[in-house]
Amino acid sequence: MHYVRTTNAGLTPTLSGLTPTLSDMAHRVDAVSWWNSVGVKYGPKAPEVRAFMLDPKNYELQPYWINRSKGALLTERYQQF
C-alpha cells in the first residue's frame, strides 16, 4: 500500500485515524526542469526556490502510479549549483 507523506508518520490523518491513500503530491511543472532552467541560477535555499517549492498552486494530487512513472521516464537530471 502507498501513502501520501503528509505527517511524520507518512500517513494521512482522518477522523477515524490514519488512512492509506493512493495519491502523491505532484508538481504541475516538473521540479527538475524548473530547477535546471530557473532555480539553479539562485541556489537551493534562495527565496525564489523556496517560494516555488512551498506554493500550493504548483502541486496537484495525482495517482501515485502516474506521478512516479512520469518521474522515472524523465531523461533530465538535476544540475549542480
mmCIF file of the N, C-alpha and C atoms, coordinates in Angstrom:
data_MODEL
# 
_entry.id   MODEL 
# 
loop_
_atom_site.group_PDB 
_atom_site.id 
_atom_site.type_symbol 
_atom_site.label_atom_id 
_atom_site.label_alt_id 
_atom_site.label_comp_id 
_atom_site.label_asym_id 
_atom_site.label_entity_id 
_atom_site.label_seq_id 
_atom_site.pdbx_PDB_ins_code 
_atom_site.Cartn_x 
_atom_site.Cartn_y 
_atom_site.Cartn_z 
_atom_site.occupancy 
_atom_site.B_iso_or_equiv 
_atom_site.pdbx_formal_charge 
_atom_site.auth_seq_id 
_atom_site.auth_comp_id 
_atom_site.auth_asym_id 
_atom_site.auth_atom_id 
_atom_site.pdbx_PDB_model_num 
ATOM 1   N N  . MET A 1 1  ? 0.852   -1.175 0.000   1.00 0.00 ? 1  MET A N  1 
ATOM 2   C CA . MET A 1 1  ? 0.000   0.000  0.000   1.00 0.00 ? 1  MET A CA 1 
ATOM 3   C C  . MET A 1 1  ? 0.895   1.235  0.000   1.00 0.00 ? 1  MET A C  1 
ATOM 4   N N  . HIS A 1 2  ? 0.475   2.273  -0.686  1.00 0.00 ? 2  HIS A N  1 
ATOM 5   C CA . HIS A 1 2  ? 1.239   3.518  -0.763  1.00 0.00 ? 2  HIS A CA 1 
ATOM 6   C C  . HIS A 1 2  ? 0.534   4.594  0.048   1.00 0.00 ? 2  HIS A C  1 
ATOM 7   N N  . TYR A 1 3  ? 1.310   5.522  0.569   1.00 0.00 ? 3  TYR A N  1 
ATOM 8   C CA . TYR A 1 3  ? 0.783   6.575  1.422   1.00 0.00 ? 3  TYR A CA 1 
ATOM 9   C C  . TYR A 1 3  ? 1.270   7.932  0.947   1.00 0.00 ? 3  TYR A C  1 
ATOM 10  N N  . VAL A 1 4  ? 0.482   8.958  1.160   1.00 0.00 ? 4  VAL A N  1 
ATOM 11  C CA . VAL A 1 4  ? 0.919   10.331 0.944   1.00 0.00 ? 4  VAL A CA 1 
ATOM 12  C C  . VAL A 1 4  ? 1.634   10.767 2.206   1.00 0.00 ? 4  VAL A C  1 
ATOM 13  N N  . ARG A 1 5  ? 2.844   11.303 2.059   1.00 0.00 ? 5  ARG A N  1 
ATOM 14  C CA . ARG A 1 5  ? 3.603   11.720 3.234   1.00 0.00 ? 5  ARG A CA 1 
ATOM 15  C C  . ARG A 1 5  ? 3.110   13.106 3.653   1.00 0.00 ? 5  ARG A C  1 
ATOM 16  N N  . THR A 1 6  ? 2.096   13.134 4.503   1.00 0.00 ? 6  THR A N  1 
ATOM 17  C CA . THR A 1 6  ? 1.549   14.399 4.978   1.00 0.00 ? 6  THR A CA 1 
ATOM 18  C C  . THR A 1 6  ? 1.848   14.625 6.454   1.00 0.00 ? 6  THR A C  1 
ATOM 19  N N  . THR A 1 7  ? 2.347   13.614 7.126   1.00 0.00 ? 7  THR A N  1 
ATOM 20  C CA . THR A 1 7  ? 2.734   13.749 8.523   1.00 0.00 ? 7  THR A CA 1 
ATOM 21  C C  . THR A 1 7  ? 4.076   13.050 8.695   1.00 0.00 ? 7  THR A C  1 
ATOM 22  N N  . ASN A 1 8  ? 4.670   13.178 9.858   1.00 0.00 ? 8  ASN A N  1 
ATOM 23  C CA . ASN A 1 8  ? 5.936   12.494 10.100  1.00 0.00 ? 8  ASN A CA 1 
ATOM 24  C C  . ASN A 1 8  ? 5.797   10.988 9.979   1.00 0.00 ? 8  ASN A C  1 
ATOM 25  N N  . ALA A 1 9  ? 4.606   10.474 10.238  1.00 0.00 ? 9  ALA A N  1 
ATOM 26  C CA . ALA A 1 9  ? 4.376   9.035  10.156  1.00 0.00 ? 9  ALA A CA 1 
ATOM 27  C C  . ALA A 1 9  ? 4.176   8.589  8.707   1.00 0.00 ? 9  ALA A C  1 
ATOM 28  N N  . GLY A 1 10 ? 3.974   9.545  7.780   1.00 0.00 ? 10 GLY A N  1 
ATOM 29  C CA . GLY A 1 10 ? 3.779   9.188  6.380   1.00 0.00 ? 10 GLY A CA 1 
ATOM 30  C C  . GLY A 1 10 ? 2.373   8.748  6.063   1.00 0.00 ? 10 GLY A C  1 
ATOM 31  N N  . LEU A 1 11 ? 1.423   9.114  6.911   1.00 0.00 ? 11 LEU A N  1 
ATOM 32  C CA . LEU A 1 11 ? 0.038   8.719  6.716   1.00 0.00 ? 11 LEU A CA 1 
ATOM 33  C C  . LEU A 1 11 ? -0.854  9.944  6.719   1.00 0.00 ? 11 LEU A C  1 
ATOM 34  N N  . THR A 1 12 ? -2.025  9.823  6.137   1.00 0.00 ? 12 THR A N  1 
ATOM 35  C CA . THR A 1 12 ? -2.973  10.915 6.106   1.00 0.00 ? 12 THR A CA 1 
ATOM 36  C C  . THR A 1 12 ? -3.903  10.815 7.315   1.00 0.00 ? 12 THR A C  1 
ATOM 37  N N  . PRO A 1 13 ? -3.934  11.846 8.169   1.00 0.00 ? 13 PRO A N  1 
ATOM 38  C CA . PRO A 1 13 ? -4.826  11.778 9.320   1.00 0.00 ? 13 PRO A CA 1 
ATOM 39  C C  . PRO A 1 13 ? -6.281  11.954 8.896   1.00 0.00 ? 13 PRO A C  1 
ATOM 40  N N  . THR A 1 14 ? -7.177  11.193 9.481   1.00 0.00 ? 14 THR A N  1 
ATOM 41  C CA . THR A 1 14 ? -8.616  11.335 9.259   1.00 0.00 ? 14 THR A CA 1 
ATOM 42  C C  . THR A 1 14 ? -9.309  11.273 10.607  1.00 0.00 ? 14 THR A C  1 
ATOM 43  N N  . LEU A 1 15 ? -10.611 11.474 10.616  1.00 0.00 ? 15 LEU A N  1 
ATOM 44  C CA . LEU A 1 15 ? -11.354 11.419 11.871  1.00 0.00 ? 15 LEU A CA 1 
ATOM 45  C C  . LEU A 1 15 ? -11.274 10.037 12.507  1.00 0.00 ? 15 LEU A C  1 
ATOM 46  N N  . SER A 1 16 ? -11.132 9.008  11.673  1.00 0.00 ? 16 SER A N  1 
ATOM 47  C CA . SER A 1 16 ? -11.113 7.648  12.218  1.00 0.00 ? 16 SER A CA 1 
ATOM 48  C C  . SER A 1 16 ? -9.696  7.128  12.452  1.00 0.00 ? 16 SER A C  1 
ATOM 49  N N  . GLY A 1 17 ? -8.701  7.963  12.292  1.00 0.00 ? 17 GLY A N  1 
ATOM 50  C CA . GLY A 1 17 ? -7.319  7.525  12.498  1.00 0.00 ? 17 GLY A CA 1 
ATOM 51  C C  . GLY A 1 17 ? -6.456  7.859  11.303  1.00 0.00 ? 17 GLY A C  1 
ATOM 52  N N  . LEU A 1 18 ? -5.468  7.022  11.000  1.00 0.00 ? 18 LEU A N  1 
ATOM 53  C CA . LEU A 1 18 ? -4.565  7.231  9.878   1.00 0.00 ? 18 LEU A CA 1 
ATOM 54  C C  . LEU A 1 18 ? -4.969  6.306  8.734   1.00 0.00 ? 18 LEU A C  1 
ATOM 55  N N  . THR A 1 19 ? -5.133  6.883  7.548   1.00 0.00 ? 19 THR A N  1 
ATOM 56  C CA . THR A 1 19 ? -5.656  6.144  6.409   1.00 0.00 ? 19 THR A CA 1 
ATOM 57  C C  . THR A 1 19 ? -4.660  6.144  5.257   1.00 0.00 ? 19 THR A C  1 
ATOM 58  N N  . PRO A 1 20 ? -4.420  5.013  4.616   1.00 0.00 ? 20 PRO A N  1 
ATOM 59  C CA . PRO A 1 20 ? -3.563  4.996  3.435   1.00 0.00 ? 20 PRO A CA 1 
ATOM 60  C C  . PRO A 1 20 ? -4.259  5.685  2.265   1.00 0.00 ? 20 PRO A C  1 
ATOM 61  N N  . THR A 1 21 ? -3.481  6.330  1.408   1.00 0.00 ? 21 THR A N  1 
ATOM 62  C CA . THR A 1 21 ? -4.047  6.957  0.213   1.00 0.00 ? 21 THR A CA 1 
ATOM 63  C C  . THR A 1 21 ? -3.309  6.433  -1.006  1.00 0.00 ? 21 THR A C  1 
ATOM 64  N N  . LEU A 1 22 ? -3.871  6.658  -2.169  1.00 0.00 ? 22 LEU A N  1 
ATOM 65  C CA . LEU A 1 22 ? -3.270  6.199  -3.419  1.00 0.00 ? 22 LEU A CA 1 
ATOM 66  C C  . LEU A 1 22 ? -2.808  7.372  -4.262  1.00 0.00 ? 22 LEU A C  1 
ATOM 67  N N  . SER A 1 23 ? -2.561  8.516  -3.637  1.00 0.00 ? 23 SER A N  1 
ATOM 68  C CA . SER A 1 23 ? -2.174  9.720  -4.370  1.00 0.00 ? 23 SER A CA 1 
ATOM 69  C C  . SER A 1 23 ? -0.838  10.261 -3.885  1.00 0.00 ? 23 SER A C  1 
ATOM 70  N N  . ASP A 1 24 ? -0.164  10.965 -4.779  1.00 0.00 ? 24 ASP A N  1 
ATOM 71  C CA . ASP A 1 24 ? 1.049   11.718 -4.464  1.00 0.00 ? 24 ASP A CA 1 
ATOM 72  C C  . ASP A 1 24 ? 0.777   13.186 -4.744  1.00 0.00 ? 24 ASP A C  1 
ATOM 73  N N  . MET A 1 25 ? 1.511   14.049 -4.062  1.00 0.00 ? 25 MET A N  1 
ATOM 74  C CA . MET A 1 25 ? 1.504   15.463 -4.428  1.00 0.00 ? 25 MET A CA 1 
ATOM 75  C C  . MET A 1 25 ? 2.482   15.597 -5.584  1.00 0.00 ? 25 MET A C  1 
ATOM 76  N N  . ALA A 1 26 ? 1.970   15.940 -6.756  1.00 0.00 ? 26 ALA A N  1 
ATOM 77  C CA . ALA A 1 26 ? 2.785   16.031 -7.966  1.00 0.00 ? 26 ALA A CA 1 
ATOM 78  C C  . ALA A 1 26 ? 2.955   17.492 -8.359  1.00 0.00 ? 26 ALA A C  1 
ATOM 79  N N  . HIS A 1 27 ? 4.155   17.839 -8.815  1.00 0.00 ? 27 HIS A N  1 
ATOM 80  C CA . HIS A 1 27 ? 4.380   19.197 -9.323  1.00 0.00 ? 27 HIS A CA 1 
ATOM 81  C C  . HIS A 1 27 ? 3.650   19.361 -10.649 1.00 0.00 ? 27 HIS A C  1 
ATOM 82  N N  . ARG A 1 28 ? 2.991   20.498 -10.821 1.00 0.00 ? 28 ARG A N  1 
ATOM 83  C CA . ARG A 1 28 ? 2.351   20.805 -12.110 1.00 0.00 ? 28 ARG A CA 1 
ATOM 84  C C  . ARG A 1 28 ? 3.429   21.055 -13.165 1.00 0.00 ? 28 ARG A C  1 
ATOM 85  N N  . VAL A 1 29 ? 4.482   21.758 -12.771 1.00 0.00 ? 29 VAL A N  1 
ATOM 86  C CA . VAL A 1 29 ? 5.665   21.957 -13.620 1.00 0.00 ? 29 VAL A CA 1 
ATOM 87  C C  . VAL A 1 29 ? 6.742   21.054 -13.024 1.00 0.00 ? 29 VAL A C  1 
ATOM 88  N N  . ASP A 1 30 ? 7.318   20.189 -13.821 1.00 0.00 ? 30 ASP A N  1 
ATOM 89  C CA . ASP A 1 30 ? 8.305   19.253 -13.322 1.00 0.00 ? 30 ASP A CA 1 
ATOM 90  C C  . ASP A 1 30 ? 9.405   19.986 -12.561 1.00 0.00 ? 30 ASP A C  1 
ATOM 91  N N  . ALA A 1 31 ? 9.671   19.544 -11.328 1.00 0.00 ? 31 ALA A N  1 
ATOM 92  C CA . ALA A 1 31 ? 10.634  20.218 -10.450 1.00 0.00 ? 31 ALA A CA 1 
ATOM 93  C C  . ALA A 1 31 ? 12.049  20.187 -11.018 1.00 0.00 ? 31 ALA A C  1 
ATOM 94  N N  . VAL A 1 32 ? 12.444  19.096 -11.655 1.00 0.00 ? 32 VAL A N  1 
ATOM 95  C CA . VAL A 1 32 ? 13.795  19.001 -12.224 1.00 0.00 ? 32 VAL A CA 1 
ATOM 96  C C  . VAL A 1 32 ? 13.951  20.008 -13.366 1.00 0.00 ? 32 VAL A C  1 
ATOM 97  N N  . SER A 1 33 ? 12.965  20.073 -14.237 1.00 0.00 ? 33 SER A N  1 
ATOM 98  C CA . SER A 1 33 ? 13.026  21.033 -15.359 1.00 0.00 ? 33 SER A CA 1 
ATOM 99  C C  . SER A 1 33 ? 13.047  22.462 -14.843 1.00 0.00 ? 33 SER A C  1 
ATOM 100 N N  . TRP A 1 34 ? 12.192  22.751 -13.841 1.00 0.00 ? 34 TRP A N  1 
ATOM 101 C CA . TRP A 1 34 ? 12.164  24.101 -13.290 1.00 0.00 ? 34 TRP A CA 1 
ATOM 102 C C  . TRP A 1 34 ? 13.509  24.455 -12.658 1.00 0.00 ? 34 TRP A C  1 
ATOM 103 N N  . TRP A 1 35 ? 14.068  23.523 -11.892 1.00 0.00 ? 35 TRP A N  1 
ATOM 104 C CA . TRP A 1 35 ? 15.353  23.773 -11.255 1.00 0.00 ? 35 TRP A CA 1 
ATOM 105 C C  . TRP A 1 35 ? 16.420  24.060 -12.303 1.00 0.00 ? 35 TRP A C  1 
ATOM 106 N N  . ASN A 1 36 ? 16.500  23.230 -13.334 1.00 0.00 ? 36 ASN A N  1 
ATOM 107 C CA . ASN A 1 36 ? 17.543  23.381 -14.350 1.00 0.00 ? 36 ASN A CA 1 
ATOM 108 C C  . ASN A 1 36 ? 17.406  24.666 -15.152 1.00 0.00 ? 36 ASN A C  1 
ATOM 109 N N  . SER A 1 37 ? 16.192  25.158 -15.324 1.00 0.00 ? 37 SER A N  1 
ATOM 110 C CA . SER A 1 37 ? 16.016  26.371 -16.125 1.00 0.00 ? 37 SER A CA 1 
ATOM 111 C C  . SER A 1 37 ? 15.951  27.642 -15.282 1.00 0.00 ? 37 SER A C  1 
ATOM 112 N N  . VAL A 1 38 ? 15.487  27.554 -14.035 1.00 0.00 ? 38 VAL A N  1 
ATOM 113 C CA . VAL A 1 38 ? 15.307  28.760 -13.220 1.00 0.00 ? 38 VAL A CA 1 
ATOM 114 C C  . VAL A 1 38 ? 16.049  28.668 -11.879 1.00 0.00 ? 38 VAL A C  1 
ATOM 115 N N  . GLY A 1 39 ? 15.752  27.646 -11.104 1.00 0.00 ? 39 GLY A N  1 
ATOM 116 C CA . GLY A 1 39 ? 16.242  27.549 -9.730  1.00 0.00 ? 39 GLY A CA 1 
ATOM 117 C C  . GLY A 1 39 ? 17.743  27.520 -9.575  1.00 0.00 ? 39 GLY A C  1 
ATOM 118 N N  . VAL A 1 40 ? 18.430  26.861 -10.494 1.00 0.00 ? 40 VAL A N  1 
ATOM 119 C CA . VAL A 1 40 ? 19.890  26.729 -10.386 1.00 0.00 ? 40 VAL A CA 1 
ATOM 120 C C  . VAL A 1 40 ? 20.581  28.092 -10.420 1.00 0.00 ? 40 VAL A C  1 
ATOM 121 N N  . LYS A 1 41 ? 19.927  29.099 -10.997 1.00 0.00 ? 41 LYS A N  1 
ATOM 122 C CA . LYS A 1 41 ? 20.503  30.451 -11.065 1.00 0.00 ? 41 LYS A CA 1 
ATOM 123 C C  . LYS A 1 41 ? 20.534  31.108 -9.683  1.00 0.00 ? 41 LYS A C  1 
ATOM 124 N N  . TYR A 1 42 ? 19.660  30.651 -8.774  1.00 0.00 ? 42 TYR A N  1 
ATOM 125 C CA . TYR A 1 42 ? 19.535  31.277 -7.455  1.00 0.00 ? 42 TYR A CA 1 
ATOM 126 C C  . TYR A 1 42 ? 20.205  30.481 -6.342  1.00 0.00 ? 42 TYR A C  1 
ATOM 127 N N  . GLY A 1 43 ? 20.142  29.168 -6.407  1.00 0.00 ? 43 GLY A N  1 
ATOM 128 C CA . GLY A 1 43 ? 20.675  28.314 -5.348  1.00 0.00 ? 43 GLY A CA 1 
ATOM 129 C C  . GLY A 1 43 ? 19.560  27.640 -4.570  1.00 0.00 ? 43 GLY A C  1 
ATOM 130 N N  . PRO A 1 44 ? 19.891  26.527 -3.913  1.00 0.00 ? 44 PRO A N  1 
ATOM 131 C CA . PRO A 1 44 ? 18.860  25.698 -3.299  1.00 0.00 ? 44 PRO A CA 1 
ATOM 132 C C  . PRO A 1 44 ? 18.055  26.344 -2.173  1.00 0.00 ? 44 PRO A C  1 
ATOM 133 N N  . LYS A 1 45 ? 18.626  27.278 -1.439  1.00 0.00 ? 45 LYS A N  1 
ATOM 134 C CA . LYS A 1 45 ? 17.888  27.875 -0.319  1.00 0.00 ? 45 LYS A CA 1 
ATOM 135 C C  . LYS A 1 45 ? 17.454  29.310 -0.605  1.00 0.00 ? 45 LYS A C  1 
ATOM 136 N N  . ALA A 1 46 ? 17.509  29.711 -1.838  1.00 0.00 ? 46 ALA A N  1 
ATOM 137 C CA . ALA A 1 46 ? 17.129  31.072 -2.214  1.00 0.00 ? 46 ALA A CA 1 
ATOM 138 C C  . ALA A 1 46 ? 15.617  31.272 -2.036  1.00 0.00 ? 46 ALA A C  1 
ATOM 139 N N  . PRO A 1 47 ? 15.197  32.490 -1.735  1.00 0.00 ? 47 PRO A N  1 
ATOM 140 C CA . PRO A 1 47 ? 13.770  32.774 -1.561  1.00 0.00 ? 47 PRO A CA 1 
ATOM 141 C C  . PRO A 1 47 ? 12.931  32.391 -2.788  1.00 0.00 ? 47 PRO A C  1 
ATOM 142 N N  . GLU A 1 48 ? 13.490  32.569 -3.983  1.00 0.00 ? 48 GLU A N  1 
ATOM 143 C CA . GLU A 1 48 ? 12.748  32.237 -5.209  1.00 0.00 ? 48 GLU A CA 1 
ATOM 144 C C  . GLU A 1 48 ? 12.487  30.727 -5.303  1.00 0.00 ? 48 GLU A C  1 
ATOM 145 N N  . VAL A 1 49 ? 13.468  29.946 -4.919  1.00 0.00 ? 49 VAL A N  1 
ATOM 146 C CA . VAL A 1 49 ? 13.327  28.487 -4.970  1.00 0.00 ? 49 VAL A CA 1 
ATOM 147 C C  . VAL A 1 49 ? 12.359  28.022 -3.887  1.00 0.00 ? 49 VAL A C  1 
ATOM 148 N N  . ARG A 1 50 ? 12.503  28.564 -2.701  1.00 0.00 ? 50 ARG A N  1 
ATOM 149 C CA . ARG A 1 50 ? 11.586  28.191 -1.613  1.00 0.00 ? 50 ARG A CA 1 
ATOM 150 C C  . ARG A 1 50 ? 10.157  28.576 -1.947  1.00 0.00 ? 50 ARG A C  1 
ATOM 151 N N  . ALA A 1 51 ? 9.975   29.745 -2.573  1.00 0.00 ? 51 ALA A N  1 
ATOM 152 C CA . ALA A 1 51 ? 8.630   30.179 -2.960  1.00 0.00 ? 51 ALA A CA 1 
ATOM 153 C C  . ALA A 1 51 ? 8.005   29.189 -3.942  1.00 0.00 ? 51 ALA A C  1 
ATOM 154 N N  . PHE A 1 52 ? 8.779   28.717 -4.899  1.00 0.00 ? 52 PHE A N  1 
ATOM 155 C CA . PHE A 1 52 ? 8.278   27.732 -5.867  1.00 0.00 ? 52 PHE A CA 1 
ATOM 156 C C  . PHE A 1 52 ? 7.892   26.439 -5.147  1.00 0.00 ? 52 PHE A C  1 
ATOM 157 N N  . MET A 1 53 ? 8.768   25.950 -4.281  1.00 0.00 ? 53 MET A N  1 
ATOM 158 C CA . MET A 1 53 ? 8.528   24.666 -3.634  1.00 0.00 ? 53 MET A CA 1 
ATOM 159 C C  . MET A 1 53 ? 7.384   24.716 -2.610  1.00 0.00 ? 53 MET A C  1 
ATOM 160 N N  . LEU A 1 54 ? 7.146   25.867 -2.004  1.00 0.00 ? 54 LEU A N  1 
ATOM 161 C CA . LEU A 1 54 ? 6.118   25.972 -0.974  1.00 0.00 ? 54 LEU A CA 1 
ATOM 162 C C  . LEU A 1 54 ? 4.768   26.468 -1.489  1.00 0.00 ? 54 LEU A C  1 
ATOM 163 N N  . ASP A 1 55 ? 4.697   26.858 -2.751  1.00 0.00 ? 55 ASP A N  1 
ATOM 164 C CA . ASP A 1 55 ? 3.454   27.387 -3.317  1.00 0.00 ? 55 ASP A CA 1 
ATOM 165 C C  . ASP A 1 55 ? 2.495   26.237 -3.646  1.00 0.00 ? 55 ASP A C  1 
ATOM 166 N N  . PRO A 1 56 ? 1.351   26.157 -2.963  1.00 0.00 ? 56 PRO A N  1 
ATOM 167 C CA . PRO A 1 56 ? 0.425   25.054 -3.225  1.00 0.00 ? 56 PRO A CA 1 
ATOM 168 C C  . PRO A 1 56 ? -0.142  25.054 -4.649  1.00 0.00 ? 56 PRO A C  1 
ATOM 169 N N  . LYS A 1 57 ? -0.078  26.195 -5.341  1.00 0.00 ? 57 LYS A N  1 
ATOM 170 C CA . LYS A 1 57 ? -0.562  26.240 -6.730  1.00 0.00 ? 57 LYS A CA 1 
ATOM 171 C C  . LYS A 1 57 ? 0.329   25.428 -7.668  1.00 0.00 ? 57 LYS A C  1 
ATOM 172 N N  . ASN A 1 58 ? 1.535   25.091 -7.227  1.00 0.00 ? 58 ASN A N  1 
ATOM 173 C CA . ASN A 1 58 ? 2.463   24.317 -8.057  1.00 0.00 ? 58 ASN A CA 1 
ATOM 174 C C  . ASN A 1 58 ? 2.254   22.813 -7.926  1.00 0.00 ? 58 ASN A C  1 
ATOM 175 N N  . TYR A 1 59 ? 1.283   22.396 -7.141  1.00 0.00 ? 59 TYR A N  1 
ATOM 176 C CA . TYR A 1 59 ? 1.063   20.968 -6.882  1.00 0.00 ? 59 TYR A CA 1 
ATOM 177 C C  . TYR A 1 59 ? -0.355  20.565 -7.237  1.00 0.00 ? 59 TYR A C  1 
ATOM 178 N N  . GLU A 1 60 ? -0.520  19.276 -7.522  1.00 0.00 ? 60 GLU A N  1 
ATOM 179 C CA . GLU A 1 60 ? -1.836  18.690 -7.686  1.00 0.00 ? 60 GLU A CA 1 
ATOM 180 C C  . GLU A 1 60 ? -1.768  17.247 -7.187  1.00 0.00 ? 60 GLU A C  1 
ATOM 181 N N  . LEU A 1 61 ? -2.883  16.739 -6.716  1.00 0.00 ? 61 LEU A N  1 
ATOM 182 C CA . LEU A 1 61 ? -2.937  15.333 -6.345  1.00 0.00 ? 61 LEU A CA 1 
ATOM 183 C C  . LEU A 1 61 ? -2.997  14.502 -7.623  1.00 0.00 ? 61 LEU A C  1 
ATOM 184 N N  . GLN A 1 62 ? -2.213  13.465 -7.646  1.00 0.00 ? 62 GLN A N  1 
ATOM 185 C CA . GLN A 1 62 ? -2.140  12.613 -8.825  1.00 0.00 ? 62 GLN A CA 1 
ATOM 186 C C  . GLN A 1 62 ? -2.020  11.166 -8.338  1.00 0.00 ? 62 GLN A C  1 
ATOM 187 N N  . PRO A 1 63 ? -2.638  10.217 -9.014  1.00 0.00 ? 63 PRO A N  1 
ATOM 188 C CA . PRO A 1 63 ? -2.430  8.827  -8.611  1.00 0.00 ? 63 PRO A CA 1 
ATOM 189 C C  . PRO A 1 63 ? -0.935  8.523  -8.561  1.00 0.00 ? 63 PRO A C  1 
ATOM 190 N N  . TYR A 1 64 ? -0.508  7.845  -7.514  1.00 0.00 ? 64 TYR A N  1 
ATOM 191 C CA . TYR A 1 64 ? 0.927   7.622  -7.315  1.00 0.00 ? 64 TYR A CA 1 
ATOM 192 C C  . TYR A 1 64 ? 1.572   6.938  -8.505  1.00 0.00 ? 64 TYR A C  1 
ATOM 193 N N  . TRP A 1 65 ? 0.871   6.011  -9.163  1.00 0.00 ? 65 TRP A N  1 
ATOM 194 C CA . TRP A 1 65 ? 1.484   5.272  -10.271 1.00 0.00 ? 65 TRP A CA 1 
ATOM 195 C C  . TRP A 1 65 ? 1.734   6.170  -11.480 1.00 0.00 ? 65 TRP A C  1 
ATOM 196 N N  . ILE A 1 66 ? 0.937   7.203  -11.671 1.00 0.00 ? 66 ILE A N  1 
ATOM 197 C CA . ILE A 1 66 ? 1.172   8.140  -12.778 1.00 0.00 ? 66 ILE A CA 1 
ATOM 198 C C  . ILE A 1 66 ? 2.339   9.053  -12.441 1.00 0.00 ? 66 ILE A C  1 
ATOM 199 N N  . ASN A 1 67 ? 2.323   9.639  -11.233 1.00 0.00 ? 67 ASN A N  1 
ATOM 200 C CA . ASN A 1 67 ? 3.386   10.557 -10.828 1.00 0.00 ? 67 ASN A CA 1 
ATOM 201 C C  . ASN A 1 67 ? 4.751   9.881  -10.857 1.00 0.00 ? 67 ASN A C  1 
ATOM 202 N N  . ARG A 1 68 ? 4.857   8.706  -10.300 1.00 0.00 ? 68 ARG A N  1 
ATOM 203 C CA . ARG A 1 68 ? 6.148   8.018  -10.220 1.00 0.00 ? 68 ARG A CA 1 
ATOM 204 C C  . ARG A 1 68 ? 6.608   7.525  -11.587 1.00 0.00 ? 68 ARG A C  1 
ATOM 205 N N  . SER A 1 69 ? 5.672   7.146  -12.432 1.00 0.00 ? 69 SER A N  1 
ATOM 206 C CA . SER A 1 69 ? 6.019   6.718  -13.787 1.00 0.00 ? 69 SER A CA 1 
ATOM 207 C C  . SER A 1 69 ? 6.572   7.891  -14.588 1.00 0.00 ? 69 SER A C  1 
ATOM 208 N N  . LYS A 1 70 ? 5.920   9.054  -14.473 1.00 0.00 ? 70 LYS A N  1 
ATOM 209 C CA . LYS A 1 70 ? 6.416   10.247 -15.178 1.00 0.00 ? 70 LYS A CA 1 
ATOM 210 C C  . LYS A 1 70 ? 7.818   10.610 -14.693 1.00 0.00 ? 70 LYS A C  1 
ATOM 211 N N  . GLY A 1 71 ? 8.044   10.528 -13.402 1.00 0.00 ? 71 GLY A N  1 
ATOM 212 C CA . GLY A 1 71 ? 9.368   10.830 -12.860 1.00 0.00 ? 71 GLY A CA 1 
ATOM 213 C C  . GLY A 1 71 ? 10.425  9.868  -13.362 1.00 0.00 ? 71 GLY A C  1 
ATOM 214 N N  . ALA A 1 72 ? 10.084  8.601  -13.444 1.00 0.00 ? 72 ALA A N  1 
ATOM 215 C CA . ALA A 1 72 ? 11.041  7.589  -13.912 1.00 0.00 ? 72 ALA A CA 1 
ATOM 216 C C  . ALA A 1 72 ? 11.364  7.763  -15.390 1.00 0.00 ? 72 ALA A C  1 
ATOM 217 N N  . LEU A 1 73 ? 10.429  8.323  -16.155 1.00 0.00 ? 73 LEU A N  1 
ATOM 218 C CA . LEU A 1 73 ? 10.646  8.495  -17.591 1.00 0.00 ? 73 LEU A CA 1 
ATOM 219 C C  . LEU A 1 73 ? 11.458  9.739  -17.942 1.00 0.00 ? 73 LEU A C  1 
ATOM 220 N N  . LEU A 1 74 ? 11.692  10.606 -16.972 1.00 0.00 ? 74 LEU A N  1 
ATOM 221 C CA . LEU A 1 74 ? 12.456  11.832 -17.247 1.00 0.00 ? 74 LEU A CA 1 
ATOM 222 C C  . LEU A 1 74 ? 13.881  11.485 -17.673 1.00 0.00 ? 74 LEU A C  1 
ATOM 223 N N  . THR A 1 75 ? 14.354  12.158 -18.675 1.00 0.00 ? 75 THR A N  1 
ATOM 224 C CA . THR A 1 75 ? 15.748  11.977 -19.088 1.00 0.00 ? 75 THR A CA 1 
ATOM 225 C C  . THR A 1 75 ? 16.632  13.054 -18.453 1.00 0.00 ? 75 THR A C  1 
ATOM 226 N N  . GLU A 1 76 ? 15.998  14.090 -17.928 1.00 0.00 ? 76 GLU A N  1 
ATOM 227 C CA . GLU A 1 76 ? 16.720  15.195 -17.315 1.00 0.00 ? 76 GLU A CA 1 
ATOM 228 C C  . GLU A 1 76 ? 17.168  14.831 -15.907 1.00 0.00 ? 76 GLU A C  1 
ATOM 229 N N  . ARG A 1 77 ? 18.303  15.355 -15.491 1.00 0.00 ? 77 ARG A N  1 
ATOM 230 C CA . ARG A 1 77 ? 18.811  15.179 -14.131 1.00 0.00 ? 77 ARG A CA 1 
ATOM 231 C C  . ARG A 1 77 ? 19.093  16.565 -13.542 1.00 0.00 ? 77 ARG A C  1 
ATOM 232 N N  . TYR A 1 78 ? 19.042  16.654 -12.222 1.00 0.00 ? 78 TYR A N  1 
ATOM 233 C CA . TYR A 1 78 ? 19.317  17.934 -11.560 1.00 0.00 ? 78 TYR A CA 1 
ATOM 234 C C  . TYR A 1 78 ? 20.725  18.419 -11.901 1.00 0.00 ? 78 TYR A C  1 
ATOM 235 N N  . GLN A 1 79 ? 20.827  19.718 -12.255 1.00 0.00 ? 79 GLN A N  1 
ATOM 236 C CA . GLN A 1 79 ? 22.141  20.331 -12.424 1.00 0.00 ? 79 GLN A CA 1 
ATOM 237 C C  . GLN A 1 79 ? 22.680  20.704 -11.050 1.00 0.00 ? 79 GLN A C  1 
ATOM 238 N N  . GLN A 1 80 ? 23.984  20.615 -10.899 1.00 0.00 ? 80 GLN A N  1 
ATOM 239 C CA . GLN A 1 80 ? 24.622  21.018 -9.648  1.00 0.00 ? 80 GLN A CA 1 
ATOM 240 C C  . GLN A 1 80 ? 24.652  22.537 -9.569  1.00 0.00 ? 80 GLN A C  1 
ATOM 241 N N  . PHE A 1 81 ? 24.447  23.054 -8.370  1.00 0.00 ? 81 PHE A N  1 
ATOM 242 C CA . PHE A 1 81 ? 24.504  24.509 -8.156  1.00 0.00 ? 81 PHE A CA 1 
ATOM 243 C C  . PHE A 1 81 ? 25.937  24.944 -8.059  1.00 0.00 ? 81 PHE A C  1 
# 
